[in-house]
Amino acid sequence: MIDFIFDYQVPINDGYPLLPRDEAYFQFKCIQKRRCLICGRAADINHIDEVGMGRNRNKLDHTQARLSALCRVHHTEFHQIGYQMFCKKYRLTNLGVKVNAETLKRIGMKGNYRGGN
């Protein structure tokens, strides 16, 4: 059903009744398609586990971090109100999933991926 949402471009908000049963897969598909998991707009990849200022993101192994796809508006909101409030506001049981190196490379996330997982 979640694949149907992305294959046929069903508005993301209409997909919410599927959550939380398939919440992790939904978040994965949002990352894979670079669509905001809240509103469906074009998304940036948000690191739930903070990267920190001054670190070169192109040299990180992003497979070790929990990630989410959020548009600029929701990405900013996430950092303003924090993880707990963001999850509560949008009724998420858990925000962020780990993604394999193949998927990250396919969506253009540069990094130092050990072992190619």
Phi and psi in radians as a Rosetta constraint file:
Dihedral C 1 N 2 CA 2 C 2 CIRCULARHARMONIC -1.147 0.35
Dihedral N 2 CA 2 C 2 N 3 CIRCULARHARMONIC -0.687 0.35
Dihedral C 2 N 3 CA 3 C 3 CIRCULARHARMONIC -1.023 0.35
Dihedral N 3 CA 3 C 3 N 4 CIRCULARHARMONIC -0.670 0.35
Dihedral C 3 N 4 CA 4 C 4 CIRCULARHARMONIC -1.015 0.35
Dihedral N 4 CA 4 C 4 N 5 CIRCULARHARMONIC -0.738 0.35
Dihedral C 4 N 5 CA 5 C 5 CIRCULARHARMONIC -0.994 0.35
Dihedral N 5 CA 5 C 5 N 6 CIRCULARHARMONIC -0.781 0.35
Dihedral C 5 N 6 CA 6 C 6 CIRCULARHARMONIC -1.408 0.35
Dihedral N 6 CA 6 C 6 N 7 CIRCULARHARMONIC -0.657 0.35
Dihedral C 6 N 7 CA 7 C 7 CIRCULARHARMONIC -1.139 0.35
Dihedral N 7 CA 7 C 7 N 8 CIRCULARHARMONIC -0.608 0.35
Dihedral C 7 N 8 CA 8 C 8 CIRCULARHARMONIC -1.938 0.35
Dihedral N 8 CA 8 C 8 N 9 CIRCULARHARMONIC 0.251 0.35
Dihedral C 8 N 9 CA 9 C 9 CIRCULARHARMONIC 0.894 0.35
Dihedral N 9 CA 9 C 9 N 10 CIRCULARHARMONIC 0.791 0.35
Dihedral C 9 N 10 CA 10 C 10 CIRCULARHARMONIC -1.206 0.35
Dihedral N 10 CA 10 C 10 N 11 CIRCULARHARMONIC 2.335 0.35
Dihedral C 10 N 11 CA 11 C 11 CIRCULARHARMONIC -0.922 0.35
Dihedral N 11 CA 11 C 11 N 12 CIRCULARHARMONIC 2.358 0.35
Dihedral C 11 N 12 CA 12 C 12 CIRCULARHARMONIC -0.937 0.35
Dihedral N 12 CA 12 C 12 N 13 CIRCULARHARMONIC -0.777 0.35
Dihedral C 12 N 13 CA 13 C 13 CIRCULARHARMONIC -1.032 0.35
Dihedral N 13 CA 13 C 13 N 14 CIRCULARHARMONIC -0.512 0.35
Dihedral C 13 N 14 CA 14 C 14 CIRCULARHARMONIC -1.241 0.35
Dihedral N 14 CA 14 C 14 N 15 CIRCULARHARMONIC -0.309 0.35
Dihedral C 14 N 15 CA 15 C 15 CIRCULARHARMONIC -1.487 0.35
Dihedral N 15 CA 15 C 15 N 16 CIRCULARHARMONIC -0.180 0.35
Dihedral C 15 N 16 CA 16 C 16 CIRCULARHARMONIC -0.994 0.35
Dihedral N 16 CA 16 C 16 N 17 CIRCULARHARMONIC -0.566 0.35
Dihedral C 16 N 17 CA 17 C 17 CIRCULARHARMONIC -1.033 0.35
Dihedral N 17 CA 17 C 17 N 18 CIRCULARHARMONIC -0.313 0.35
Dihedral C 17 N 18 CA 18 C 18 CIRCULARHARMONIC -1.313 0.35
Dihedral N 18 CA 18 C 18 N 19 CIRCULARHARMONIC -0.364 0.35
Dihedral C 18 N 19 CA 19 C 19 CIRCULARHARMONIC -1.494 0.35
Dihedral N 19 CA 19 C 19 N 20 CIRCULARHARMONIC 2.682 0.35
Dihedral C 19 N 20 CA 20 C 20 CIRCULARHARMONIC -1.593 0.35
Dihedral N 20 CA 20 C 20 N 21 CIRCULARHARMONIC 0.013 0.35
Dihedral C 20 N 21 CA 21 C 21 CIRCULARHARMONIC -0.896 0.35
Dihedral N 21 CA 21 C 21 N 22 CIRCULARHARMONIC -0.769 0.35
Dihedral C 21 N 22 CA 22 C 22 CIRCULARHARMONIC -1.989 0.35
Dihedral N 22 CA 22 C 22 N 23 CIRCULARHARMONIC 0.555 0.35
Dihedral C 22 N 23 CA 23 C 23 CIRCULARHARMONIC -1.036 0.35
Dihedral N 23 CA 23 C 23 N 24 CIRCULARHARMONIC -0.761 0.35
Dihedral C 23 N 24 CA 24 C 24 CIRCULARHARMONIC -1.125 0.35
Dihedral N 24 CA 24 C 24 N 25 CIRCULARHARMONIC -0.744 0.35
Dihedral C 24 N 25 CA 25 C 25 CIRCULARHARMONIC -1.177 0.35
Dihedral N 25 CA 25 C 25 N 26 CIRCULARHARMONIC -0.685 0.35
Dihedral C 25 N 26 CA 26 C 26 CIRCULARHARMONIC -1.028 0.35
Dihedral N 26 CA 26 C 26 N 27 CIRCULARHARMONIC -0.794 0.35
Dihedral C 26 N 27 CA 27 C 27 CIRCULARHARMONIC -1.119 0.35
Dihedral N 27 CA 27 C 27 N 28 CIRCULARHARMONIC -0.694 0.35
Dihedral C 27 N 28 CA 28 C 28 CIRCULARHARMONIC -1.055 0.35
Dihedral N 28 CA 28 C 28 N 29 CIRCULARHARMONIC -0.808 0.35
Dihedral C 28 N 29 CA 29 C 29 CIRCULARHARMONIC -1.111 0.35
Dihedral N 29 CA 29 C 29 N 30 CIRCULARHARMONIC -0.638 0.35
Dihedral C 29 N 30 CA 30 C 30 CIRCULARHARMONIC -1.086 0.35
Dihedral N 30 CA 30 C 30 N 31 CIRCULARHARMONIC -0.719 0.35
Dihedral C 30 N 31 CA 31 C 31 CIRCULARHARMONIC -1.141 0.35
Dihedral N 31 CA 31 C 31 N 32 CIRCULARHARMONIC -0.838 0.35
Dihedral C 31 N 32 CA 32 C 32 CIRCULARHARMONIC -1.026 0.35
Dihedral N 32 CA 32 C 32 N 33 CIRCULARHARMONIC -0.667 0.35
Dihedral C 32 N 33 CA 33 C 33 CIRCULARHARMONIC -1.681 0.35
Dihedral N 33 CA 33 C 33 N 34 CIRCULARHARMONIC -0.034 0.35
Dihedral C 33 N 34 CA 34 C 34 CIRCULARHARMONIC 0.931 0.35
Dihedral N 34 CA 34 C 34 N 35 CIRCULARHARMONIC 0.928 0.35
Dihedral C 34 N 35 CA 35 C 35 CIRCULARHARMONIC -2.119 0.35
Dihedral N 35 CA 35 C 35 N 36 CIRCULARHARMONIC 2.360 0.35
Dihedral C 35 N 36 CA 36 C 36 CIRCULARHARMONIC -1.048 0.35
Dihedral N 36 CA 36 C 36 N 37 CIRCULARHARMONIC 2.262 0.35
Dihedral C 36 N 37 CA 37 C 37 CIRCULARHARMONIC -1.279 0.35
Dihedral N 37 CA 37 C 37 N 38 CIRCULARHARMONIC -0.182 0.35
Dihedral C 37 N 38 CA 38 C 38 CIRCULARHARMONIC -1.650 0.35
Dihedral N 38 CA 38 C 38 N 39 CIRCULARHARMONIC -0.834 0.35
Dihedral C 38 N 39 CA 39 C 39 CIRCULARHARMONIC -2.113 0.35
Dihedral N 39 CA 39 C 39 N 40 CIRCULARHARMONIC -0.228 0.35
Dihedral C 39 N 40 CA 40 C 40 CIRCULARHARMONIC 1.553 0.35
Dihedral N 40 CA 40 C 40 N 41 CIRCULARHARMONIC -0.051 0.35
Dihedral C 40 N 41 CA 41 C 41 CIRCULARHARMONIC -1.244 0.35
Dihedral N 41 CA 41 C 41 N 42 CIRCULARHARMONIC 2.944 0.35
Dihedral C 41 N 42 CA 42 C 42 CIRCULARHARMONIC -0.947 0.35
Dihedral N 42 CA 42 C 42 N 43 CIRCULARHARMONIC 2.432 0.35
Dihedral C 42 N 43 CA 43 C 43 CIRCULARHARMONIC -2.192 0.35
Dihedral N 43 CA 43 C 43 N 44 CIRCULARHARMONIC 2.674 0.35
Dihedral C 43 N 44 CA 44 C 44 CIRCULARHARMONIC -1.618 0.35
Dihedral N 44 CA 44 C 44 N 45 CIRCULARHARMONIC 2.825 0.35
Dihedral C 44 N 45 CA 45 C 45 CIRCULARHARMONIC -1.635 0.35
Dihedral N 45 CA 45 C 45 N 46 CIRCULARHARMONIC 2.109 0.35
Dihedral C 45 N 46 CA 46 C 46 CIRCULARHARMONIC -1.728 0.35
Dihedral N 46 CA 46 C 46 N 47 CIRCULARHARMONIC 2.314 0.35
Dihedral C 46 N 47 CA 47 C 47 CIRCULARHARMONIC -1.544 0.35
Dihedral N 47 CA 47 C 47 N 48 CIRCULARHARMONIC 2.040 0.35
Dihedral C 47 N 48 CA 48 C 48 CIRCULARHARMONIC -1.216 0.35
Dihedral N 48 CA 48 C 48 N 49 CIRCULARHARMONIC -0.793 0.35
Dihedral C 48 N 49 CA 49 C 49 CIRCULARHARMONIC -1.438 0.35
Dihedral N 49 CA 49 C 49 N 50 CIRCULARHARMONIC 1.985 0.35
Dihedral C 49 N 50 CA 50 C 50 CIRCULARHARMONIC -1.003 0.35
Dihedral N 50 CA 50 C 50 N 51 CIRCULARHARMONIC 2.440 0.35
Dihedral C 50 N 51 CA 51 C 51 CIRCULARHARMONIC -1.482 0.35
Dihedral N 51 CA 51 C 51 N 52 CIRCULARHARMONIC -0.666 0.35
Dihedral C 51 N 52 CA 52 C 52 CIRCULARHARMONIC 1.672 0.35
Dihedral N 52 CA 52 C 52 N 53 CIRCULARHARMONIC 2.635 0.35
Dihedral C 52 N 53 CA 53 C 53 CIRCULARHARMONIC -1.251 0.35
Dihedral N 53 CA 53 C 53 N 54 CIRCULARHARMONIC 2.499 0.35
Dihedral C 53 N 54 CA 54 C 54 CIRCULARHARMONIC 1.472 0.35
Dihedral N 54 CA 54 C 54 N 55 CIRCULARHARMONIC -0.085 0.35
Dihedral C 54 N 55 CA 55 C 55 CIRCULARHARMONIC -1.519 0.35
Dihedral N 55 CA 55 C 55 N 56 CIRCULARHARMONIC 2.510 0.35
Dihedral C 55 N 56 CA 56 C 56 CIRCULARHARMONIC -1.435 0.35
Dihedral N 56 CA 56 C 56 N 57 CIRCULARHARMONIC 1.862 0.35
Dihedral C 56 N 57 CA 57 C 57 CIRCULARHARMONIC -1.114 0.35
Dihedral N 57 CA 57 C 57 N 58 CIRCULARHARMONIC -0.413 0.35
Dihedral C 57 N 58 CA 58 C 58 CIRCULARHARMONIC -1.261 0.35
Dihedral N 58 CA 58 C 58 N 59 CIRCULARHARMONIC -0.207 0.35
Dihedral C 58 N 59 CA 59 C 59 CIRCULARHARMONIC -1.915 0.35
Dihedral N 59 CA 59 C 59 N 60 CIRCULARHARMONIC 0.071 0.35
Dihedral C 59 N 60 CA 60 C 60 CIRCULARHARMONIC -1.521 0.35
Dihedral N 60 CA 60 C 60 N 61 CIRCULARHARMONIC 2.695 0.35
Dihedral C 60 N 61 CA 61 C 61 CIRCULARHARMONIC -1.649 0.35
Dihedral N 61 CA 61 C 61 N 62 CIRCULARHARMONIC 1.661 0.35
Dihedral C 61 N 62 CA 62 C 62 CIRCULARHARMONIC -1.212 0.35
Dihedral N 62 CA 62 C 62 N 63 CIRCULARHARMONIC -0.216 0.35
Dihedral C 62 N 63 CA 63 C 63 CIRCULARHARMONIC -1.188 0.35
Dihedral N 63 CA 63 C 63 N 64 CIRCULARHARMONIC -0.291 0.35
Dihedral C 63 N 64 CA 64 C 64 CIRCULARHARMONIC -1.576 0.35
Dihedral N 64 CA 64 C 64 N 65 CIRCULARHARMONIC -0.061 0.35
Dihedral C 64 N 65 CA 65 C 65 CIRCULARHARMONIC -1.960 0.35
Dihedral N 65 CA 65 C 65 N 66 CIRCULARHARMONIC 2.633 0.35
Dihedral C 65 N 66 CA 66 C 66 CIRCULARHARMONIC -1.423 0.35
Dihedral N 66 CA 66 C 66 N 67 CIRCULARHARMONIC 2.299 0.35
Dihedral C 66 N 67 CA 67 C 67 CIRCULARHARMONIC -2.160 0.35
Dihedral N 67 CA 67 C 67 N 68 CIRCULARHARMONIC 2.774 0.35
Dihedral C 67 N 68 CA 68 C 68 CIRCULARHARMONIC -2.538 0.35
Dihedral N 68 CA 68 C 68 N 69 CIRCULARHARMONIC 2.782 0.35
Dihedral C 68 N 69 CA 69 C 69 CIRCULARHARMONIC -1.819 0.35
Dihedral N 69 CA 69 C 69 N 70 CIRCULARHARMONIC 2.040 0.35
Dihedral C 69 N 70 CA 70 C 70 CIRCULARHARMONIC -2.363 0.35
Dihedral N 70 CA 70 C 70 N 71 CIRCULARHARMONIC 2.406 0.35
Dihedral C 70 N 71 CA 71 C 71 CIRCULARHARMONIC -1.154 0.35
Dihedral N 71 CA 71 C 71 N 72 CIRCULARHARMONIC 2.979 0.35
Dihedral C 71 N 72 CA 72 C 72 CIRCULARHARMONIC -1.010 0.35
Dihedral N 72 CA 72 C 72 N 73 CIRCULARHARMONIC -0.728 0.35
Dihedral C 72 N 73 CA 73 C 73 CIRCULARHARMONIC -1.105 0.35
Dihedral N 73 CA 73 C 73 N 74 CIRCULARHARMONIC -0.863 0.35
Dihedral C 73 N 74 CA 74 C 74 CIRCULARHARMONIC -1.294 0.35
Dihedral N 74 CA 74 C 74 N 75 CIRCULARHARMONIC -0.507 0.35
Dihedral C 74 N 75 CA 75 C 75 CIRCULARHARMONIC -1.107 0.35
Dihedral N 75 CA 75 C 75 N 76 CIRCULARHARMONIC -0.809 0.35
Dihedral C 75 N 76 CA 76 C 76 CIRCULARHARMONIC -1.101 0.35
Dihedral N 76 CA 76 C 76 N 77 CIRCULARHARMONIC -0.776 0.35
Dihedral C 76 N 77 CA 77 C 77 CIRCULARHARMONIC -1.050 0.35
Dihedral N 77 CA 77 C 77 N 78 CIRCULARHARMONIC -0.737 0.35
Dihedral C 77 N 78 CA 78 C 78 CIRCULARHARMONIC -0.958 0.35
Dihedral N 78 CA 78 C 78 N 79 CIRCULARHARMONIC -0.802 0.35
Dihedral C 78 N 79 CA 79 C 79 CIRCULARHARMONIC -1.278 0.35
Dihedral N 79 CA 79 C 79 N 80 CIRCULARHARMONIC -0.459 0.35
Dihedral C 79 N 80 CA 80 C 80 CIRCULARHARMONIC -1.337 0.35
Dihedral N 80 CA 80 C 80 N 81 CIRCULARHARMONIC -0.730 0.35
Dihedral C 80 N 81 CA 81 C 81 CIRCULARHARMONIC -1.789 0.35
Dihedral N 81 CA 81 C 81 N 82 CIRCULARHARMONIC -0.241 0.35
Dihedral C 81 N 82 CA 82 C 82 CIRCULARHARMONIC 1.551 0.35
Dihedral N 82 CA 82 C 82 N 83 CIRCULARHARMONIC 2.880 0.35
Dihedral C 82 N 83 CA 83 C 83 CIRCULARHARMONIC -1.000 0.35
Dihedral N 83 CA 83 C 83 N 84 CIRCULARHARMONIC -0.920 0.35
Dihedral C 83 N 84 CA 84 C 84 CIRCULARHARMONIC -1.071 0.35
Dihedral N 84 CA 84 C 84 N 85 CIRCULARHARMONIC -0.844 0.35
Dihedral C 84 N 85 CA 85 C 85 CIRCULARHARMONIC -1.179 0.35
Dihedral N 85 CA 85 C 85 N 86 CIRCULARHARMONIC -0.645 0.35
Dihedral C 85 N 86 CA 86 C 86 CIRCULARHARMONIC -1.106 0.35
Dihedral N 86 CA 86 C 86 N 87 CIRCULARHARMONIC -0.818 0.35
Dihedral C 86 N 87 CA 87 C 87 CIRCULARHARMONIC -1.082 0.35
Dihedral N 87 CA 87 C 87 N 88 CIRCULARHARMONIC -0.735 0.35
Dihedral C 87 N 88 CA 88 C 88 CIRCULARHARMONIC -1.127 0.35
Dihedral N 88 CA 88 C 88 N 89 CIRCULARHARMONIC -0.812 0.35
Dihedral C 88 N 89 CA 89 C 89 CIRCULARHARMONIC -1.046 0.35
Dihedral N 89 CA 89 C 89 N 90 CIRCULARHARMONIC -0.719 0.35
Dihedral C 89 N 90 CA 90 C 90 CIRCULARHARMONIC -1.791 0.35
Dihedral N 90 CA 90 C 90 N 91 CIRCULARHARMONIC 0.221 0.35
Dihedral C 90 N 91 CA 91 C 91 CIRCULARHARMONIC 0.962 0.35
Dihedral N 91 CA 91 C 91 N 92 CIRCULARHARMONIC 0.798 0.35
Dihedral C 91 N 92 CA 92 C 92 CIRCULARHARMONIC -1.718 0.35
Dihedral N 92 CA 92 C 92 N 93 CIRCULARHARMONIC 2.309 0.35
Dihedral C 92 N 93 CA 93 C 93 CIRCULARHARMONIC -1.399 0.35
Dihedral N 93 CA 93 C 93 N 94 CIRCULARHARMONIC -0.455 0.35
Dihedral C 93 N 94 CA 94 C 94 CIRCULARHARMONIC -2.794 0.35
Dihedral N 94 CA 94 C 94 N 95 CIRCULARHARMONIC 2.214 0.35
Dihedral C 94 N 95 CA 95 C 95 CIRCULARHARMONIC -1.841 0.35
Dihedral N 95 CA 95 C 95 N 96 CIRCULARHARMONIC 2.221 0.35
Dihedral C 95 N 96 CA 96 C 96 CIRCULARHARMONIC 1.838 0.35
Dihedral N 96 CA 96 C 96 N 97 CIRCULARHARMONIC 2.377 0.35
Dihedral C 96 N 97 CA 97 C 97 CIRCULARHARMONIC -2.356 0.35
Dihedral N 97 CA 97 C 97 N 98 CIRCULARHARMONIC 2.718 0.35
Dihedral C 97 N 98 CA 98 C 98 CIRCULARHARMONIC -1.515 0.35
Dihedral N 98 CA 98 C 98 N 99 CIRCULARHARMONIC 2.501 0.35
Dihedral C 98 N 99 CA 99 C 99 CIRCULARHARMONIC -2.214 0.35
Dihedral N 99 CA 99 C 99 N 100 CIRCULARHARMONIC 2.471 0.35
Dihedral C 99 N 100 CA 100 C 100 CIRCULARHARMONIC -1.294 0.35
Dihedral N 100 CA 100 C 100 N 101 CIRCULARHARMONIC 2.804 0.35
Dihedral C 100 N 101 CA 101 C 101 CIRCULARHARMONIC -1.064 0.35
Dihedral N 101 CA 101 C 101 N 102 CIRCULARHARMONIC -0.676 0.35
Dihedral C 101 N 102 CA 102 C 102 CIRCULARHARMONIC -1.023 0.35
Dihedral N 102 CA 102 C 102 N 103 CIRCULARHARMONIC -0.806 0.35
Dihedral C 102 N 103 CA 103 C 103 CIRCULARHARMONIC -1.149 0.35
Dihedral N 103 CA 103 C 103 N 104 CIRCULARHARMONIC -0.757 0.35
Dihedral C 103 N 104 CA 104 C 104 CIRCULARHARMONIC -1.077 0.35
Dihedral N 104 CA 104 C 104 N 105 CIRCULARHARMONIC -0.725 0.35
Dihedral C 104 N 105 CA 105 C 105 CIRCULARHARMONIC -1.134 0.35
Dihedral N 105 CA 105 C 105 N 106 CIRCULARHARMONIC -0.706 0.35
Dihedral C 105 N 106 CA 106 C 106 CIRCULARHARMONIC -1.101 0.35
Dihedral N 106 CA 106 C 106 N 107 CIRCULARHARMONIC -0.596 0.35
Dihedral C 106 N 107 CA 107 C 107 CIRCULARHARMONIC -1.588 0.35
Dihedral N 107 CA 107 C 107 N 108 CIRCULARHARMONIC 0.080 0.35
Dihedral C 107 N 108 CA 108 C 108 CIRCULARHARMONIC 1.535 0.35
Dihedral N 108 CA 108 C 108 N 109 CIRCULARHARMONIC 0.313 0.35
Dihedral C 108 N 109 CA 109 C 109 CIRCULARHARMONIC -1.504 0.35
Dihedral N 109 CA 109 C 109 N 110 CIRCULARHARMONIC 1.905 0.35
Dihedral C 109 N 110 CA 110 C 110 CIRCULARHARMONIC -1.290 0.35
Dihedral N 110 CA 110 C 110 N 111 CIRCULARHARMONIC 2.569 0.35
Dihedral C 110 N 111 CA 111 C 111 CIRCULARHARMONIC -3.108 0.35
Dihedral N 111 CA 111 C 111 N 112 CIRCULARHARMONIC 3.064 0.35
Dihedral C 111 N 112 CA 112 C 112 CIRCULARHARMONIC -1.786 0.35
Dihedral N 112 CA 112 C 112 N 113 CIRCULARHARMONIC 1.606 0.35
Dihedral C 112 N 113 CA 113 C 113 CIRCULARHARMONIC -1.658 0.35
Dihedral N 113 CA 113 C 113 N 114 CIRCULARHARMONIC 1.917 0.35
Dihedral C 113 N 114 CA 114 C 114 CIRCULARHARMONIC -1.295 0.35
Dihedral N 114 CA 114 C 114 N 115 CIRCULARHARMONIC 2.313 0.35
Dihedral C 114 N 115 CA 115 C 115 CIRCULARHARMONIC 1.220 0.35
Dihedral N 115 CA 115 C 115 N 116 CIRCULARHARMONIC -0.035 0.35
Dihedral C 115 N 116 CA 116 C 116 CIRCULARHARMONIC 1.167 0.35
Dihedral N 116 CA 116 C 116 N 117 CIRCULARHARMONIC 0.332 0.35
